[in-house]
Amino acid sequence: MIEHQDIPRLLATIGKDRKWLAKQLKLSENTIRQYLGPKGKRTIEFMEEVTRVLALEAARQKEVRPDVPPWNQIFETDEQFDRADVASRLAGAESFKVFCRDAILEKADEILAKKRQGAYPKIKPLPETKVADGMDE
Protein backbone atom coordinates (compact mmCIF):
# COMPACT_ATOMS: atom_id res chain seq x y z
CA MET A 1 0.00 0.00 0.00
CA ILE A 2 1.28 3.47 -0.84
CA GLU A 3 1.89 6.25 1.66
CA HIS A 4 -0.34 9.35 1.51
CA GLN A 5 2.61 11.67 0.89
CA ASP A 6 3.46 9.70 -2.28
CA ILE A 7 0.04 10.21 -3.87
CA PRO A 8 0.74 13.63 -5.49
CA ARG A 9 3.91 12.24 -7.09
CA LEU A 10 2.12 9.13 -8.31
CA LEU A 11 -0.72 11.22 -9.74
CA ALA A 12 1.77 13.41 -11.58
CA THR A 13 3.57 10.35 -12.89
CA ILE A 14 0.41 9.15 -14.59
CA GLY A 15 -0.59 12.66 -15.67
CA LYS A 16 -3.60 12.87 -13.37
CA ASP A 17 -4.66 15.17 -10.56
CA ARG A 18 -6.79 15.12 -7.41
CA LYS A 19 -9.90 15.98 -9.41
CA TRP A 20 -9.41 12.81 -11.47
CA LEU A 21 -8.80 10.78 -8.30
CA ALA A 22 -11.96 12.17 -6.70
CA LYS A 23 -13.98 11.14 -9.75
CA GLN A 24 -12.50 7.62 -9.72
CA LEU A 25 -13.29 7.20 -6.02
CA LYS A 26 -16.72 8.86 -6.36
CA LEU A 27 -15.77 11.45 -3.75
CA SER A 28 -15.71 15.24 -3.81
CA GLU A 29 -12.50 17.10 -4.54
CA ASN A 30 -12.76 18.66 -1.09
CA THR A 31 -12.92 15.22 0.54
CA ILE A 32 -9.80 14.12 -1.34
CA ARG A 33 -8.01 17.33 -0.32
CA GLN A 34 -8.92 16.71 3.33
CA TYR A 35 -7.91 13.03 3.24
CA LEU A 36 -4.55 13.83 1.65
CA GLY A 37 -3.77 16.78 3.91
CA PRO A 38 -1.15 16.45 6.65
CA LYS A 39 -3.83 15.77 9.30
CA GLY A 40 -6.15 13.83 7.02
CA LYS A 41 -8.13 10.99 8.53
CA ARG A 42 -7.18 8.25 6.10
CA THR A 43 -8.61 4.81 6.60
CA ILE A 44 -6.87 1.65 5.48
CA GLU A 45 -9.77 1.05 3.11
CA PHE A 46 -9.34 4.51 1.55
CA MET A 47 -5.60 4.03 1.06
CA GLU A 48 -6.11 0.54 -0.40
CA GLU A 49 -8.64 1.92 -2.88
CA VAL A 50 -6.33 4.78 -3.87
CA THR A 51 -3.50 2.28 -4.35
CA ARG A 52 -5.75 0.09 -6.51
CA VAL A 53 -6.98 3.01 -8.67
CA LEU A 54 -3.48 4.39 -9.24
CA ALA A 55 -2.05 0.95 -10.04
CA LEU A 56 -4.84 0.24 -12.53
CA GLU A 57 -4.33 3.56 -14.31
CA ALA A 58 -0.55 3.12 -14.42
CA ALA A 59 -0.99 -0.37 -15.88
CA ARG A 60 -3.55 0.90 -18.41
CA GLN A 61 -1.22 3.66 -19.55
CA LYS A 62 1.73 1.32 -19.82
CA GLU A 63 -0.35 -1.00 -21.97
CA VAL A 64 -1.52 1.86 -24.19
CA ARG A 65 1.81 3.72 -24.34
CA PRO A 66 4.66 1.41 -23.36
CA ASP A 67 7.18 3.86 -24.81
CA VAL A 68 6.45 6.64 -22.28
CA PRO A 69 9.29 6.78 -19.74
CA PRO A 70 8.53 7.08 -16.03
CA TRP A 71 9.50 10.32 -14.32
CA ASN A 72 12.43 8.63 -12.59
CA GLN A 73 14.19 8.56 -15.96
CA ILE A 74 13.91 12.35 -16.20
CA PHE A 75 14.56 13.40 -12.61
CA GLU A 76 17.52 12.04 -10.70
CA THR A 77 16.12 12.66 -7.22
CA ASP A 78 12.75 13.02 -5.51
CA GLU A 79 13.78 16.58 -4.61
CA GLN A 80 14.14 17.47 -8.32
CA PHE A 81 10.74 15.96 -9.06
CA ASP A 82 9.16 17.79 -6.11
CA ARG A 83 10.60 21.15 -7.26
CA ALA A 84 9.15 20.68 -10.73
CA ASP A 85 5.83 19.44 -9.33
CA VAL A 86 5.43 22.45 -7.03
CA ALA A 87 6.41 24.82 -9.86
CA SER A 88 3.83 23.23 -12.17
CA ARG A 89 1.08 23.81 -9.60
CA LEU A 90 2.23 27.39 -8.92
CA ALA A 91 2.17 28.05 -12.65
CA GLY A 92 -1.36 26.65 -12.85
CA ALA A 93 -0.32 24.14 -15.51
CA GLU A 94 -2.97 21.91 -17.03
CA SER A 95 -0.96 18.90 -15.87
CA PHE A 96 2.55 18.02 -14.78
CA LYS A 97 3.20 16.44 -18.17
CA VAL A 98 2.14 19.61 -20.01
CA PHE A 99 4.27 21.73 -17.68
CA CYS A 100 7.38 19.62 -18.34
CA ARG A 101 6.81 19.54 -22.09
CA ASP A 102 6.30 23.31 -22.24
CA ALA A 103 9.36 24.00 -20.08
CA ILE A 104 11.56 21.78 -22.24
CA LEU A 105 10.29 23.33 -25.47
CA GLU A 106 10.70 26.86 -24.08
CA LYS A 107 14.33 26.14 -23.18
CA ALA A 108 14.93 24.50 -26.57
CA ASP A 109 13.51 27.56 -28.36
CA GLU A 110 15.74 29.83 -26.25
CA ILE A 111 18.86 27.82 -27.13
CA LEU A 112 17.95 27.67 -30.82
CA ALA A 113 17.40 31.44 -30.89
CA LYS A 114 20.85 31.96 -29.34
CA LYS A 115 22.32 29.58 -31.92
CA ARG A 116 20.81 31.66 -34.73
CA GLN A 117 22.40 34.75 -33.15
CA GLY A 118 25.80 33.04 -33.11
CA ALA A 119 25.94 32.43 -29.36
CA TYR A 120 26.67 28.72 -29.87
CA PRO A 121 29.12 28.65 -32.78
CA LYS A 122 30.52 25.21 -31.93
CA ILE A 123 27.21 23.39 -32.31
CA LYS A 124 27.20 21.45 -35.54
CA PRO A 125 23.98 20.91 -37.45
CA LEU A 126 22.27 17.60 -36.84
CA PRO A 127 22.87 15.02 -39.58
CA GLU A 128 19.92 14.18 -41.74
CA THR A 129 18.00 11.21 -40.43
CA LYS A 130 18.23 8.05 -42.43
CA VAL A 131 15.59 5.43 -42.84
CA ALA A 132 16.64 2.13 -41.25
CA ASP A 133 17.65 -0.60 -43.65
CA GLY A 134 14.71 -2.61 -44.85
CA MET A 135 12.23 0.18 -44.10
CA ASP A 136 10.18 1.89 -46.77
CA GLU A 137 11.02 5.52 -47.37
N, CA and C of each residue as an Amber inpcrd file, in Angstrom:
protein
   411
   0.8510000  -1.1800000   0.0000000   0.0000000   0.0000000   0.0000000
   0.9000000   1.2490000   0.0000000   0.4820000   2.2540000  -0.7400000
   1.2750000   3.4750000  -0.8370000   1.0650000   4.3690000   0.3850000
   1.9900000   5.2720000   0.5830000   1.8940000   6.2500000   1.6590000
   1.1840000   7.4970000   1.1230000   0.4350000   8.2020000   1.9750000
  -0.3430000   9.3550000   1.5080000   0.5320000  10.4510000   0.9000000
   1.7450000  10.6210000   1.4090000   2.6150000  11.6730000   0.8860000
   3.1360000  11.3520000  -0.5220000   3.0170000  10.0990000  -0.9360000
   3.4550000   9.7000000  -2.2750000   2.3720000   9.8900000  -3.3360000
   1.1500000  10.1210000  -2.9100000   0.0400000  10.2090000  -3.8650000
   0.2090000  11.3430000  -4.8710000   0.5710000  12.5730000  -4.4760000
   0.7410000  13.6270000  -5.4920000   1.7770000  13.2560000  -6.5590000
   2.8740000  12.6460000  -6.1450000   3.9120000  12.2390000  -7.0930000
   3.3850000  11.1610000  -8.0440000   2.6660000  10.2050000  -7.4860000
   2.1230000   9.1350000  -8.3130000   1.0730000   9.6680000  -9.2900000
   0.2510000  10.5950000  -8.8330000  -0.7230000  11.2160000  -9.7350000
  -0.0090000  11.9340000 -10.8740000   1.0220000  12.6880000 -10.5420000
   1.7720000  13.4100000 -11.5800000   2.4300000  12.4390000 -12.5530000
   2.9220000  11.3410000 -12.0450000   3.5740000  10.3470000 -12.8860000
   2.6380000   9.8170000 -13.9570000   1.3650000   9.6610000 -13.6100000
   0.4130000   9.1470000 -14.5940000  -0.3580000  10.2800000 -15.2740000
   0.0410000  11.5280000 -15.0030000  -0.5890000  12.6620000 -15.6670000
  -1.9960000  12.9590000 -15.1810000  -2.2720000  12.6500000 -13.9410000
  -3.6020000  12.8710000 -13.3720000  -3.4970000  13.8110000 -12.1730000
  -4.6460000  14.2710000 -11.7030000  -4.6640000  15.1700000 -10.5570000
  -5.6990000  14.7040000  -9.5340000  -5.8600000  15.4860000  -8.4680000
  -6.7940000  15.1190000  -7.4070000  -8.2390000  15.0900000  -7.9020000
  -8.5450000  15.9570000  -8.8490000  -9.9000000  15.9820000  -9.4120000
 -10.2090000  14.6330000 -10.0660000  -9.2530000  14.1160000 -10.8210000
  -9.4120000  12.8060000 -11.4660000  -9.5800000  11.7210000 -10.3970000
  -8.7330000  11.7790000  -9.3650000  -8.7980000  10.7760000  -8.2950000
 -10.1560000  10.8200000  -7.6020000 -10.6550000  12.0290000  -7.3430000
 -11.9610000  12.1700000  -6.7000000 -13.0460000  11.5100000  -7.5480000
 -12.9730000  11.7200000  -8.8520000 -13.9750000  11.1360000  -9.7450000
 -13.8930000   9.6040000  -9.7210000 -12.6760000   9.0780000  -9.7380000
 -12.4980000   7.6210000  -9.7190000 -13.0340000   7.0000000  -8.4350000
 -12.8720000   7.7190000  -7.3290000 -13.2890000   7.2020000  -6.0220000
 -14.7230000   7.5990000  -5.6760000 -15.3540000   8.3710000  -6.5860000
 -16.7240000   8.8570000  -6.3620000 -16.8160000   9.6610000  -5.0650000
 -15.8180000  10.5440000  -4.8940000 -15.7720000  11.4470000  -3.7480000
 -15.6310000  12.8760000  -4.2590000 -15.8870000  13.8410000  -3.4000000
 -15.7150000  15.2360000  -3.8120000 -14.2270000  15.5980000  -3.7830000
 -13.8810000  16.6260000  -4.5450000 -12.4960000  17.0990000  -4.5420000
 -12.0960000  17.5630000  -3.1460000 -13.0220000  18.1820000  -2.4420000
 -12.7550000  18.6610000  -1.0920000 -12.4460000  17.4960000  -0.1520000
 -13.1690000  16.4040000  -0.2930000 -12.9210000  15.2210000   0.5370000
 -11.5160000  14.6730000   0.2760000 -11.1480000  14.5980000  -1.0020000
  -9.7970000  14.1250000  -1.3430000  -8.7420000  15.0480000  -0.7450000
  -8.9630000  16.3620000  -0.8710000  -8.0120000  17.3340000  -0.3170000
  -7.8570000  17.1190000   1.1860000  -8.9740000  16.9160000   1.8770000
  -8.9200000  16.7080000   3.3270000  -8.2190000  15.4000000   3.6820000
  -8.5320000  14.3310000   2.9620000  -7.9070000  13.0330000   3.2380000
  -6.3900000  13.0870000   3.0200000  -5.9790000  13.8120000   1.9960000
  -4.5540000  13.8260000   1.6550000  -3.7660000  14.9030000   2.3960000
  -4.4490000  15.7470000   3.1280000  -3.7690000  16.7780000   3.9070000
  -2.9340000  16.1670000   5.0130000  -2.0530000  16.9670000   5.6180000
  -1.1550000  16.4490000   6.6520000  -1.8890000  15.8050000   7.8320000
  -3.0830000  16.3150000   8.1630000  -3.8260000  15.7700000   9.3030000
  -5.0530000  14.9940000   8.8330000  -5.0140000  14.5540000   7.5850000
  -6.1480000  13.8320000   7.0200000  -6.4380000  12.5380000   7.7600000
  -7.7020000  12.2320000   7.8590000  -8.1260000  10.9930000   8.5270000
  -8.2990000   9.9210000   7.4580000  -7.1960000   9.2730000   7.1570000
  -7.1820000   8.2520000   6.1040000  -7.4300000   6.8800000   6.7150000
  -8.3650000   6.1780000   6.1420000  -8.6100000   4.8120000   6.6020000
  -7.7700000   3.8580000   5.7510000  -7.5870000   2.6720000   6.2470000
  -6.8710000   1.6500000   5.4840000  -7.6250000   1.3610000   4.1940000
  -8.9490000   1.3210000   4.2920000  -9.7680000   1.0540000   3.1080000
  -9.5790000   2.1340000   2.0430000  -9.5480000   3.3980000   2.4870000
  -9.3380000   4.5090000   1.5470000  -7.9840000   4.3680000   0.8560000
  -6.9440000   4.1230000   1.6240000  -5.6030000   4.0270000   1.0610000
  -5.4810000   2.8100000   0.1380000  -6.1250000   1.7160000   0.4780000
  -6.1100000   0.5410000  -0.4000000  -6.8090000   0.8420000  -1.7210000
  -7.9150000   1.5770000  -1.6620000  -8.6440000   1.9210000  -2.8840000
  -7.8400000   2.8940000  -3.7440000  -7.1890000   3.8480000  -3.1220000
  -6.3270000   4.7780000  -3.8720000  -5.1960000   3.9990000  -4.5390000
  -4.5840000   3.1030000  -3.8070000  -3.5040000   2.2780000  -4.3510000
  -4.0010000   1.4790000  -5.5510000  -5.1760000   0.8910000  -5.4240000
  -5.7490000   0.0930000  -6.5120000  -6.0210000   0.9550000  -7.7460000
  -6.6360000   2.1180000  -7.5500000  -6.9830000   3.0070000  -8.6660000
  -5.7240000   3.4900000  -9.3880000  -4.7180000   3.8950000  -8.6280000
  -3.4770000   4.3850000  -9.2420000  -2.7420000   3.2620000  -9.9730000
  -2.7160000   2.0880000  -9.3910000  -2.0500000   0.9530000 -10.0370000
  -2.7540000   0.5680000 -11.3380000  -4.0890000   0.5610000 -11.3190000
  -4.8410000   0.2390000 -12.5350000  -4.5810000   1.2480000 -13.6440000
  -4.5690000   2.5300000 -13.2940000  -4.3300000   3.5620000 -14.3140000
  -2.9040000   3.4810000 -14.8420000  -1.9380000   3.2500000 -13.9660000
  -0.5520000   3.1190000 -14.4180000  -0.4080000   1.9300000 -15.3650000
  -1.0460000   0.8220000 -15.0250000  -0.9890000  -0.3740000 -15.8830000
  -1.6830000  -0.1100000 -17.2150000  -2.8200000   0.5860000 -17.1830000
  -3.5490000   0.9030000 -18.4110000  -2.6960000   1.7700000 -19.3210000
  -2.0550000   2.7660000 -18.7470000  -1.2220000   3.6570000 -19.5510000
  -0.0120000   2.9290000 -20.1160000   0.5720000   2.0570000 -19.3420000
   1.7330000   1.3180000 -19.8180000   1.3400000   0.4230000 -20.9840000
   0.1560000  -0.1450000 -20.8970000  -0.3460000  -1.0020000 -21.9690000
  -0.6110000  -0.1880000 -23.2330000  -1.1860000   1.0010000 -23.0560000
  -1.5250000   1.8560000 -24.1880000  -0.2830000   2.5320000 -24.7650000
   0.6180000   3.0050000 -23.8960000   1.8100000   3.7230000 -24.3360000
   3.0450000   3.1700000 -23.6400000   3.5140000   1.9970000 -24.0420000
   4.6600000   1.4060000 -23.3550000   5.9610000   2.1860000 -23.5590000
   5.9710000   3.1070000 -24.5260000   7.1840000   3.8620000 -24.8120000
   7.3630000   5.0820000 -23.9190000   6.3640000   5.4460000 -23.1150000
   6.4510000   6.6370000 -22.2780000   7.3190000   6.3250000 -21.0600000
   8.4170000   7.0750000 -20.8770000   9.2930000   6.7790000 -19.7400000
   8.6830000   7.2670000 -18.4270000   8.9750000   6.5870000 -17.3290000
   8.5280000   7.0780000 -16.0320000   9.3610000   8.2970000 -15.6390000
   8.8230000   9.0770000 -14.7220000   9.5030000  10.3190000 -14.3230000
  10.8740000  10.0620000 -13.7360000  11.1240000   8.8800000 -13.1970000
  12.4340000   8.6330000 -12.5920000  13.5430000   8.5300000 -13.6380000
  13.1730000   8.5080000 -14.9080000  14.1940000   8.5580000 -15.9580000
  14.5220000  10.0010000 -16.3240000  13.6840000  10.9320000 -15.9180000
  13.9130000  12.3480000 -16.2020000  14.5760000  13.0230000 -15.0100000
  14.0430000  12.7730000 -13.8150000  14.5610000  13.3990000 -12.6090000
  15.4420000  12.4100000 -11.8650000  16.5760000  12.9100000 -11.3910000
  17.5240000  12.0360000 -10.7040000  17.1740000  11.8190000  -9.2420000
  16.4690000  12.7740000  -8.6330000  16.1210000  12.6550000  -7.2170000
  14.6590000  13.0370000  -7.0030000  14.1080000  12.6120000  -5.8740000
  12.7510000  13.0150000  -5.5120000  12.6820000  14.5270000  -5.3360000
  13.7600000  15.1280000  -4.8390000  13.7810000  16.5780000  -4.6140000
  13.6280000  17.3180000  -5.9440000  14.2780000  16.8440000  -6.9920000
  14.1380000  17.4670000  -8.3160000  12.6960000  17.3450000  -8.8000000
  12.1280000  16.1620000  -8.6500000  10.7390000  15.9580000  -9.0550000
   9.8220000  16.8910000  -8.2770000  10.0140000  16.9620000  -6.9520000
   9.1590000  17.7920000  -6.1110000   9.2430000  19.2630000  -6.5060000
  10.4450000  19.7570000  -6.8190000  10.6000000  21.1540000  -7.2630000
   9.7890000  21.4120000  -8.5180000   9.8930000  20.5120000  -9.4780000
   9.1520000  20.6790000 -10.7320000   7.6500000  20.5560000 -10.4900000
   7.2460000  19.6400000  -9.6280000   5.8280000  19.4390000  -9.3320000
   5.2310000  20.6810000  -8.6860000   5.9190000  21.2420000  -7.6980000
   5.4340000  22.4510000  -7.0280000   5.3670000  23.6050000  -8.0290000
   6.4000000  23.7480000  -8.8530000   6.4100000  24.8160000  -9.8570000
   5.2480000  24.6670000 -10.8370000   4.9350000  23.4320000 -11.2140000
   3.8300000  23.2290000 -12.1650000   2.5010000  23.6580000 -11.5480000
   2.3280000  23.4030000 -10.2640000   1.0830000  23.8060000  -9.6000000
   1.0390000  25.3130000  -9.4050000   2.1830000  25.9240000  -9.0620000
   2.2300000  27.3860000  -8.9160000   1.9370000  28.0760000 -10.2450000
   2.3880000  27.4740000 -11.3200000   2.1650000  28.0470000 -12.6500000
   0.7430000  27.7900000 -13.1560000   0.0040000  26.9630000 -12.4320000
  -1.3610000  26.6460000 -12.8520000  -1.4030000  25.8140000 -14.1200000
  -0.4030000  24.9650000 -14.3040000  -0.3230000  24.1360000 -15.5080000
  -1.4930000  23.1620000 -15.5740000  -1.8780000  22.8620000 -16.7870000
  -2.9730000  21.9100000 -17.0250000  -2.6630000  20.5630000 -16.3830000
  -1.4090000  20.1390000 -16.4900000  -0.9550000  18.8960000 -15.8680000
   0.5560000  18.9730000 -15.7200000   1.1030000  18.0670000 -14.9600000
   2.5500000  18.0220000 -14.7800000   3.2440000  17.7130000 -16.1010000
   2.6490000  16.8080000 -16.8670000   3.1970000  16.4360000 -18.1710000
   3.2600000  17.6480000 -19.1010000   2.1870000  18.4180000 -19.1580000
   2.1360000  19.6120000 -20.0080000   3.1690000  20.6270000 -19.5410000
   3.2920000  20.7950000 -18.2290000   4.2700000  21.7340000 -17.6810000
   5.6910000  21.3540000 -18.1140000   6.0410000  20.0750000 -17.9680000
   7.3830000  19.6200000 -18.3410000   7.6300000  19.7890000 -19.8380000
   6.6600000  19.3900000 -20.6410000   6.8080000  19.5400000 -22.0910000
   7.0190000  21.0010000 -22.4640000   6.1840000  21.8950000 -21.9150000
   6.2950000  23.3100000 -22.2440000   7.6240000  23.9040000 -21.7890000
   8.0880000  23.4900000 -20.6000000   9.3600000  23.9990000 -20.0840000
  10.5290000  23.5510000 -20.9690000  10.4940000  22.3040000 -21.3830000
  11.5630000  21.7820000 -22.2440000  11.5530000  22.4940000 -23.5940000
  10.3820000  22.6530000 -24.1680000  10.2950000  23.3320000 -25.4700000
  10.6850000  24.7990000 -25.3770000  10.3190000  25.4580000 -24.2770000
  10.7000000  26.8610000 -24.0840000  12.2230000  26.9900000 -24.0190000
  12.8610000  26.1090000 -23.2810000  14.3290000  26.1370000 -23.1760000
  14.9670000  25.8140000 -24.5270000  14.4020000  24.8530000 -25.2490000
  14.9290000  24.5040000 -26.5740000  14.8240000  25.6930000 -27.5200000
  13.6820000  26.3840000 -27.5060000  13.5140000  27.5630000 -28.3630000
  14.5230000  28.6530000 -28.0060000  14.7740000  28.8280000 -26.7150000
  15.7430000  29.8290000 -26.2500000  17.1520000  29.4960000 -26.7740000
  17.5400000  28.2440000 -26.6570000  18.8620000  27.8220000 -27.1280000
  18.9660000  27.9590000 -28.6440000  17.9320000  27.5560000 -29.3580000
  17.9480000  27.6680000 -30.8240000  18.0050000  29.1220000 -31.2770000
  17.3390000  30.0120000 -30.5530000  17.3990000  31.4450000 -30.8880000
  18.8180000  31.9720000 -30.6750000  19.4620000  31.5480000 -29.5970000
  20.8470000  31.9590000 -29.3420000  21.7830000  31.3960000 -30.4070000
  21.5060000  30.1890000 -30.8570000  22.3160000  29.5760000 -31.9190000
  22.2140000  30.4130000 -33.1870000  20.9950000  30.8380000 -33.5290000
  20.8080000  31.6630000 -34.7260000  21.5440000  32.9890000 -34.6060000
  21.7060000  33.4890000 -33.3820000  22.4020000  34.7530000 -33.1470000
  23.9160000  34.5580000 -33.0310000  24.3670000  33.3230000 -33.1610000
  25.8000000  33.0440000 -33.1130000  26.3400000  32.7950000 -31.7180000
  25.4810000  32.6380000 -30.7350000  25.9380000  32.4290000 -29.3580000
  26.5080000  31.0300000 -29.1300000  26.1790000  30.0860000 -29.9960000
  26.6660000  28.7210000 -29.8720000  27.3570000  28.3250000 -31.1840000
  28.4870000  28.9290000 -31.4930000  29.1170000  28.6550000 -32.7830000
  29.6640000  27.2480000 -32.9340000  29.9080000  26.5370000 -31.8340000
  30.5160000  25.2150000 -31.9330000  29.4950000  24.0960000 -32.1500000
  28.2210000  24.4150000 -32.1020000  27.2060000  23.3860000 -32.3100000
  27.1120000  23.1080000 -33.8000000  27.2810000  21.8490000 -34.1440000
  27.1960000  21.4460000 -35.5410000  25.7480000  21.0940000 -35.8670000
  25.3430000  21.2950000 -37.1010000  23.9750000  20.9120000 -37.4540000
  23.7890000  19.4040000 -37.3040000  22.5760000  19.0130000 -36.9790000
  22.2740000  17.5970000 -36.8430000  22.3250000  16.9310000 -38.2030000
  22.8650000  15.7180000 -38.2850000  22.8740000  15.0220000 -39.5770000
  21.4450000  14.6780000 -39.9840000  21.2400000  14.5590000 -41.2660000
  19.9150000  14.1800000 -41.7380000  19.6130000  12.7740000 -41.2390000
  18.3640000  12.5460000 -40.9000000  17.9950000  11.2100000 -40.4310000
  17.9020000  10.2710000 -41.6150000  18.2770000   9.0600000 -41.3840000
  18.2330000   8.0500000 -42.4300000  17.2010000   7.0110000 -42.0600000
  16.5560000   6.4850000 -43.0610000  15.5880000   5.4310000 -42.8380000
  16.3710000   4.1330000 -42.5980000  15.9410000   3.3820000 -41.5860000
  16.6390000   2.1350000 -41.2470000  16.5660000   1.1750000 -42.4380000
  17.6160000   0.3740000 -42.5730000  17.6540000  -0.6040000 -43.6520000
  16.4180000  -1.4910000 -43.6070000  15.8660000  -1.7280000 -44.7540000
  14.7060000  -2.6070000 -44.8490000  13.3880000  -1.8800000 -44.6310000
  13.4500000  -0.5780000 -44.3270000  12.2310000   0.1810000 -44.0960000
  11.8790000   0.9450000 -45.3590000  10.6150000   1.0870000 -45.6250000
  10.1760000   1.8880000 -46.7670000  10.4240000   3.3540000 -46.4990000
  10.7820000   4.0790000 -47.5440000  11.0170000   5.5200000 -47.3700000
   9.7430000   6.2800000 -47.5040000
